[in-house]
Amino acid sequence: MKKEKPSLAYYQNIVIKDTGDEKKYDDFKIISSRNLNKITGSLISPDISICKNCIIEMKIGKNRYNNYPFISCTDCGPKFTLLKRLPYDRINTTMNKFAMCNNCEQEYKDPNNKRFHYELISCSSCGPYYYILDNKGNTIKSEDPILLFAKLIEEGNIVAIKGLGGFHIATSAINSDPIERLRIRKNRQNKPFAVMSKDFTSIKNFAIVSNVEKKVLSSHMKPIVLLNKNDDYCLSPLVSPKLHNIGVMLPYTGLHVILFQFVDEPALLMTSANNRNSPIITDNTDALTSLGSYVNYFLVHDREIFSKCDDSILKVINDNPLLLRRSRGYVPSLIYTKKRFNDCILALGGQENVTFSILYENKCFISQHIGNIEIPETFIFFKDTIKKNLDLLNLTPKYFASDLNTSYDTTKLVYELTTDESNIFQIQHHHSHIASLMMEYGVDDLIGIVCDGMGYGLDGNAWGGEIFKCENSHEIDRIGHLKEQPLIGGDLATNNPLRMLAGILYNNVNNFEKFIYAHNFHFPQGDKEIEFIIHQIKSKKYIKSTSTGRILDAISSLLGICYQRTYEGEPAISLDSASINGDDISISPQIEKNVFDTTELLKYLYENRNKYSIKDLAYSSQCCIANGLAEIAIESATKYGIKKIGFSGGVAYNNTIAKTLKKKIETNGIKFLTHKKIPSGDGGLSAGQAYLTMNKITKM
């Protein structure tokens, strides 16, 4: 069991006990499944990539698996997205409509075959099958639809491909014309697209791959990994505009492997097929209806996708893979807690990049990526997925957790799910972030640095640059933070970072009014809007925020890097990109009583913006923020005798800040913790909420 376990098997623990029983067994059989009243282990394997043996088998001569796009075995293929209910038998999956042919049935019953009792076994004789539709829904007849589809892509068509957890939109990654058309129709001005490449030889035509990145890319999860572009970058600049990196994945289904046999390009653009902020599309008819106005051809199959599931996304920082989006390949793998809990907790997360979590016994199930639930279709998907997975686990929640922000749809939903308000726990946003990190590592005490866009604080203000003393698994004390800054126009300041900059600098530097009017073309209402902003500043009619994300946005606009947020985190992400290979000019953080004065940082940048290069100022400003946070955290850790400092929140994906924090903290002999299994961003909130709820209940 230890040395010859299946390639994907994972053991939490193996206990060997001698019972003294001398009974001998001379037979082994797999009997029919029983309907269990309680789930005691993992749900089921995630959807994982095609294995090497199946790829070899698919390329051997004329057999029923030759170039069969649905080839898979017990070591690979879809599981989660096809499962309707437990137990995991074919009749309970979307493969139930496809009867096994005689050959498949023989393999299924043969103990020496790698598809012995493989519930999803299929071949070219029994289906499912792929076929091509035009955007009117007409079938395009072809003896080899995948070969024809490859030609359609290389001819510059925009196409849609039905895969494991939904549809992808695909096109050439070297031809800018279809990408430009796609950006216009999807209303994605600058947001980067991911690409799929055949192998590492192809990737090296446009990106740099470290050993850690190579290991993650080739893992059985096959996520999208953000790689730095190289000097030989040969793809269209429209794939990942204005950024130093690009999202890349390797083929993870038989279809992808076959497709790249017929494609000469180093990569294909491959992005989730959905309307803006809506869930990924899984149904053939819905795909035609939603995408037919700009997608030329559809490669579809006749197998139902029961659970939507986007591609997972990772970024490697400090040789540590950080999950930006935890979905295909990772869900429904469980996160284990060191404490056991007798009841079930359902935690609903935040408002954007939402996941939900179900905690029971010592297991935490984190859902696939749901998205922004302000969109009605996404909210319906959210509620439907909660029901599906509670049914799958055969669990009924007793306790419920949500964010402290009562305006969140998730917080409102809690009160629809239960009438017993004593069983509802509203958890502060940033406490949830750091708690998810504590759950990962099983630590009870640490100093937590949490930096993100914004979250509702315990004092009613908008937090986002916080340092906590975390004790006893569930208690926090806010011991430091960034200076509160005016958030002019509330959410409008998120979309237009010049508003944030104006709120910080208008009363603190010379000639700022001249500076802001010189940028009037970045305001929808021009001078009138600037006049109103100045009036708000003078009248002090605004809310304040300690958000790190908004400070990074303000720096980005000040340095002329990004003036408008067209996708989540764009100004801060662009700032991080602009700082690559920059030199540190050593801007000293100004700290008083554990409050980092970000006004002084912005003043320095404003006054020296023409003295240094944009690259050096971008790099140095982020180093300054990291050093300031580290100073407060290190001093606090020393004061309270705590030997670990953790970093969570969306800013943990910032390359410069994360690296600078790690170096400074570890140089001072303190262990630095960052996420490995749970997203640092809002995709990890629900896990932290569930964990804190468990600890609060057990401490009562």
N, C-alpha and C positions, 0 to 999 in steps of 0.2 A: 504493500500500500504506500510506503514511503518512497521507494526507489522506482517503482513501475506504475505510478499513478497516471491516469489520463492527462494529456498535456494541459488541459484547462482546469483540472481539479484543484481545489484549494481546501486545505484542512486547517481549521482553527486549532484543533488539538487532537491528538491520538492517544487514547488511554488503553493500555494492554493489561488485561486482568486474567489470571489463571483461575478458572472456575472449578478445576479438579474433575470436570466431567470428561470421561473417556469416550463419549459417544462419537462414532465415526459417521461421516456423511459420504455417500457414494453417488449423489445426484445433485444437480443444480438446475433450477428453472426460474424463469421470470413469470410471475403469476399476474393475473388481471389486477388493475389498480383498484384501490379502495377510496371512497370519498371520505376524506379526513375532516373531522370537525375543527381541527386546529392545525395551523401551519407551524411547524417546528424548525424549519430551516429556511434556506434561501427560496425565493419564488421560483426561479428558473434561470438558466443562463441568459446573458444578454445576446443581442444580435452581434455575431462576431464574423470576422473576415474569412473568406475562402482559404482553406489550408493548402500547403504545398502539395500534398498527395493528391488532392482533388484537381489542382491545376495540372499536374502531370497526367492524371487520368483523362482529363478533358482534352489533352493534346495528343493522345495516343490513338492513331489509326481510326478505323471505322468501327465504333462501338456506340452503344446507346447513350453514352456520356460525352461523346466527341462534340466539342463546341456547344455543349448543352448549358445555357446560361444559369440554370437553377441548380447546378450540381452542388452538393454539400454532403456532409457526413456527420457522425457523432462528434467530431472535433471542430466543426465549423458551421457557418450558415446562420440563418435567422431563427430566433426562438421567441423572444419577447413580443415582437410586433405582430406575430401570428397567433399568439395564445389567447383564446377566448375565456377559458376557465381551467381550473385545476380539477383533477390530476392531468399531468402533461401526457395526454394520449392524442393520437391523430384526430380522433372524432371531436376533440375539444379545441382544435386549431382550424385555421382557415384552409388547411389542406384537406379537410374532410370531404370536399366536393370532388377530389381527384382520387379515383380508385387505383390502387396499385396494379401494375401489370404483373404477369407471372414472374418475370425476372426480378422485379423489385421485391415481390413477396418472398421469393427464394432467398434473396440477400437479407431481407428483414429477419428471416427465421434461422439464418446460419450463424452460430456462435463464433465462427472463425472469420466472419466478414466484418469489415469496419462499419457497416451499416446495420449491424445486428440490433434489432429493436430501435432503430432510428426512425422516429415517428414522422419525420418530414421527407422520407425517401421518395424520390421521383426521378424520372428520366425522360428522354425524348419520346418514348412510347406512350407515356401516360400523362405528361404535362405537369405543371402549367406551361404556357407558351407565350412568346413575345410576337407582336405584330405592329405594323406602322399605320397610323392614321394621319390624314392631313388635317388642317385646322377647321375643316367643315365636318369632320367626323367620318369621312370616307376612308375605307381600308385601301391601303396601297399594297397591291399584291407583289410578293417577292419570294423567291426561293431561299434567299439569305437576307432576312430583314436587317440584321445587325451590320452586315457588309454595306448594304444600301444606306443605312442610317449614318455610318461613318463618312460616306461620300457626301451626304447631305450636309453634314457638319463642316467638312472641309470646303464645301462650296460657299460657305458664309451664311448658312441658315441658322436661325435661332430655333432650338429644339427643346422638347421636354422628354425626360426619361423617368419611367416609373421604376423605383428601386425597392429597398427593404422597408424603410419607414415613411416613404413619401416620394413625391416627384422632385427631380432636379431640373433646372433649366440649364442647358449646356450650349456652348458655341465655341468657335475657334478662340484660342487665347493669344494668337499672334496677329489676328485680323481685327483692327480697331473698328471697322464699320459696323459689324453686328453688335459689338459691345456698346458702341455709342447709341445704337437703336434701343438696345436693352436698357441702358441707363435712363433714357428718356421715358420709355414705357413703364418701367418699374419705379420711376421717380426716385432714383438713387444717384444723386449728383456725384458724390465722392466716395460713398461707402465701399470699401474694398470687396471684391469678389474672391472666392476661393478657386483654386484650380486642382485638377487631378492629373497626375503625371504617371507614366508607365512604370518607371523604376528610378533608382538613384542616379543612373547615368544620364537620364533625361533631366532630372531635377538640377543637376550640376550645370546645365545650360543657362540657368537663370537664378539659382539660389545657393547659399552656403549651408551645408548640413554638418552640424557637430555630431559627435558620437552619441550623445544623449538624445538629440533630435532624431537621429537615425534609428535608435532603439525604439523610440516612441512611435515613429512613423510606421515601422515594420511590425509593431506589436499586433496581437490578434484584434485589438480594438480599432486599429486603423483610423485614428482621429485626424482632423485637420490640425496641422502644426504651423505656427507662424515662424517662417524662416527669413533670415536677412537676405535681401537681394545681393547678387554678386556683381562684379564689374562687367561680366559678360551678359548681363540680363537681356534676354532676347524676346520677351513677351511684350504685348501691347502695354504702353504706359497707362491705359485706361483700366487695366485689371485691378491695380492697387495704386491709385493716383496719389502722388505727393508723400507716399510713405516709404520707409526704408525696408519694409518687410512685406511678405505675401503669404497667404494661407495656402498650404499645400497638403494634399492627401494622396495616398496610393490606392490602386484598385482594391476593392474589398468584396466584390461579388464576381461570380463567373461571367456575368454580362460585361463588367468593366474590363476583365482580362481579355475577352474576345474582341471587344470594341477597339482596344489598343493594338490588336494584331493588324488592324486595317487603317490605323491613323499614324501618319508620319510626323505630326506635330509634337513638340516636346511636352505639351500639356494641353488640356481642354479646360475652358472655364466651366465650373460646375457649382451652381448655387441653388439653395433651397427654392422650390417653386411655391411662392405665396404672394399675396398682395401685401402691401406695406403693413407691417406689425401683425398680420393675421397668421394663423397656424399654417404649417406646411400642408399642401394638398395631397390627398391619398387616393381619391376616387377618380376614375377615368372620365366620367361625365363632368364632374366638377372642374377637372383640369381643362377640358375643352371649353367650357363656359367661361372660366376665369382667365385663361391664358390665350385663347384662340385668336384674339385680336392682334397679337404680336409674335406668338410662337407659330412657326411654319409647319412643323411636323411633330408627332408624338410617337414615342416608342413605348407601348403599353403592354401589360400582361394581364392575364385573367385570374390572378390570385388576389384575394382581398387582403388589404392591410388593416388589421384590427386596431392597432395602436400607433398613432402618429409618433415619429421619432426623428428629430433632426440629427445632423452630424455633430459630433462632439468637437470642441476646439480647445487646443492647448497652446501654451507659450512657455518656453524654457527660459528661466532666469536663475542665475547662480547654479546652473546644472540641475535645477529642480523643475520638473514639469508641473506647471500650474494650469488647472482646468478653468478655462473661461466659460465654457458651456459643457455641462456633463449630461450626455444624452446617449446616442447610439454607441454601443460597445461597452458602456459602463452601467447603464440602467438595465435590469433592476438589482445589480450587485449591492449588497448591504454594507453599511458602516456599523461596526460593533462598538458598544459602550462597555465600560468596565463594570458598570452597575446594572443589575437586572431590575425590571419594573413589571409589576403584575398586570397593569391596565394598559389600554391603548390610548396614545396621544396622536391627534391629527393637528399638524402645524401648517399654516397656509401661506407663509412667506410675506412678501411685500407687494409692490405694484408693478414693477418692471422686472424683466428677466426672471419671472416667477417660477418657482418649483414649490411643491408641497412635500411634506415629510410625514411618514407614519412610523411612530416609535412604539415597539412592543417588545417585552422581555428585554434582551440586551441587543436588539437589532433596530437599526434605523433605515427604513426604505426611503430614499430620496427619488422623487419622480423625475421623468425626463424633462427637458427644457419646455416650458409652457409659453413664456413670452410676456408681452405687455397686455394685461387683462383689462385695460381701459377700452380695448377694442372688443365689441360685443361678441364677435365670433370666437375670440381667444378666451373670453370669460366662459362661454358655453363649453369650449374644449376643456377648460380647467375643471369645471364642475363634473363634466362627463368622465374625465380621466380619474378624478377622485373616486367616483362611484365604481368605475371599472376595477381599480386597484384595491379598494376596500373589499369588493366582492371576491376578487382573486385571492386575497389574503384571508378571506372569511373572518374579518374583524369588524367590530363596531366601536368607534372611539368613545371613550368616556370623558376625556379631557381635550380641550381645544386651545390652540395658541395662534396669535396673530400679532401684527405690529401695533405699536402704541398709537399710530396715526389713525384717527377715527374716520378720515376721509378716504382711506384705502378701501377698495372694493373687497379685498380679502378680509379686512376687519369687519366690514358690514356683513359679509357672508357668514361669519362665525355665529352671529345671532340668528341666522336662518337655520343653522345646523343643530342648534341646541337651545332649549328654553331655560336650562339651568345655568344662570350666569356665574354661579360659584365655581363652575368647572371651566370657565374661560380665563385664560391668562394672556394679558397684553404685554408684550415684551419690547423693550426699547431697541430700536433699530441696530445701533452699534454694539450694544450688549449681545445681540444675536450673532453678529459677525464674529466677535471674539470668542463667543461660546462654541461656535461650530469648530473653531481651531482647537479649543480646549478638549472638545469631544474627540477630535481626531487623535490627539496625542495622549489622552487620558490624564491630563494634568488638572490639579485643583486650584493652583495658585500661579499667577504670572502677572507681569506688567503687559498690558495690551495696547498696542498702537492701532487705531482704526481710522482709516482715511478713505473717504469716498465723495460722491457728489453731494448727497444730503439725506438726512433722516431726522425725524421728529425727536427732539431731545427731552430729557426729563424735566427741564425747566421751561418747556414750551417753545423754545427757540429751535432754529434749524442747525443741527450739528453736522460735522463732517470731517473734523480734524481733531481726534480725541485721544487722550492717553488715560487708561484706566488702571487702577489696582484691582485685580480680580482675585477673589478669595473664596474658599469653601465651595467651589464649583458653580455658585450662583449669585454671589454678591459682588457688586462693583462700587468703586469710589472714583469719581472723575477727578483726577489729580493734575491734569494739564490739558491744554487745547490751543488751537490757533486763535488769534485775535478775532473777535466778532467783527464782521464787515457788512456794510449795507448791501442788501440784495435788491437793487433797484428794479422794480417791476416784477418781483417774484420769479416765476418761471420764465418770464421774458429774458431775464439775465442769464438763464441757462442757454437759451438759443442765440443770444447776442452778447458775447463776453465783453464787448466794449461798455455795456451798461455796468457790469461788475467793476471794470477798471475805473469808470467815472465815479462810482460810489466811493472807491478807495482813495483816489488821487485828487479829486476836484478841489478839496480844501487843503491839500497837503503839498502841492508843488506849484511852481510858477508856470504861467502860460498854458495851463491844461485846457482852458476853454478854447484857445486857438487850436490846440492839438485835436480836440474832439470834433470841432467843426470842420477840420480838414479831412475828417473821415465820415462826413455826413452821408456819403453814398452807400455806406454800410448799414444805414438805418432805413427801414421801409418808408417812413414818413419824413426822412431828411431832417432839415433844420427844425421843423416843428416838434419832432420827436425829441431832439436834443434839448430844446427849450423846456419841454415838459420834464425831462430827466433832471435837468438842473434845478427846476422848481421843486421836484421831489427831494433832491438832496438838501436844498436850503430849508425846506419846511420840515425835514427829518421824518417824512411820512414813508417809512419803509421798514421791512423786517430785516433782521440781521442773521448772519450765518457764519459758522466757523469752518465751512466746507473747504477741504483741500482741493477738491475738483474744481471749484469755482476760482480759486487762486491760480491754479494751473491754466485755466481758461483765460483769465485776465492777463497773465504773462504772455500767453500765446498771441492774444490780440495786440498787446503793447509792442511786441517784437515783430508784428506784421506777418505772423505765421498763419493764423487762422482767425477770421472775423465772424464766421457764421457756423453754427452747429447744424449740419445736415444729417448727421447720424450720431448715435449715442457716444459721448466721449471724444468727439472729433477734435476740438481745440487742444485738449490735453494729449491725445494720441499724436497729433501733428507736432506738438511741442517736443514730445519724447523722440520722435523721428528726427526733428531738426537738430537735436542735441548730439546725434551720433558723431563720434570722433571729436567732440568739443573738448576744450581745455578748461580746467577749473581755475577761475580767477579769484577764488577764495572769498566769497561774500560771507561775512560773519552773521549768523542769526542773532537777532536781538530778542532776548528772553527776559521777562520779569515776572516773578511769582508764578513760574511754570506756564506763562502765556507767551506764545511765539508771536512777535509783532510783525505780521505780514505787510503792514503798511510801509515799514522801513525797507523791506525787501523790494516792494514795488517802486518806492521812491528812488532807490539806488539804481534800479534798472532803467527807470525813466530818465534819470539824470546822466546815465552813462551809455544810453542806447546807441549813440554815435561814436563812442570811444572803442568799443569792442565789437567783434563779429557777432552776428545773430546766433551762430552755432555755439560760441563760447558762453554767451549770456544765457541761452536756453539750457545748456548743460549746468552752468554754475548756479542758476536759480533753483534747479531741482536738487542739486547737491546741498544747497543752503537749507532747503526745506527738510531734507533727510537728516542733515546734521543737527538741526534744531530739535526735531522730534526725538532723535537719538539721545541728545544731551538730557532732555527732560526724563526720558525713559530710563536711562542709565543711572542718573542721580536718584530716581525714585526706587529703582531696583536695589541699589546700594543701601538706601535709607531703610527700606523695609525688609531687607535680607532675602529678597526674591531672586532666584538664579536663572529665570527664563524671561525673555521678552518675545512676544508674539506680534505678528503683523498681519492684518486682515483688512478687508474692504477693497473696493474697485481700484484704488490707487496702488494696491500691491502688485498690479500688472505693469506698473511703470518701471521700466528697466533701470533707469538711473537712480531713482529713489530706493528701489529694493536692494540694488547692489551696494549703494552707499550706506544704507542702514545696516546691512549684514556686516560689512567691513568694520564699521565703527563699533558696533555692539560686540562683535566677537573679539575685536582687539582689546576690549575691556574685560574679557574673560567671562562673558555672559552668553548663554545659549540662545540662539536666534531661531524662532519657529515660524515657518510659513506653511501654507496649505499644500497638501499632496493629494488628498482624496476628495475634497469638497471644494467647490468654487470659492474664491476669495470674495467675489462680487455678490450681488443680490441673489444669485442662484443658490447660494449656501445659507441664506437667511432662515429658511424653514427648518433646516437641521439644527441650527443654533436655538431657535425657538422651542423645538421639541425637547432638546437636551436641557435647557433651562427650566422648562415646565416640569420635567421629571425631577430635577434636583430641588426645585421649590416645593413640590408636593412631598417628596421624601424627607424634607427638612421641617415640614409642618409639625 
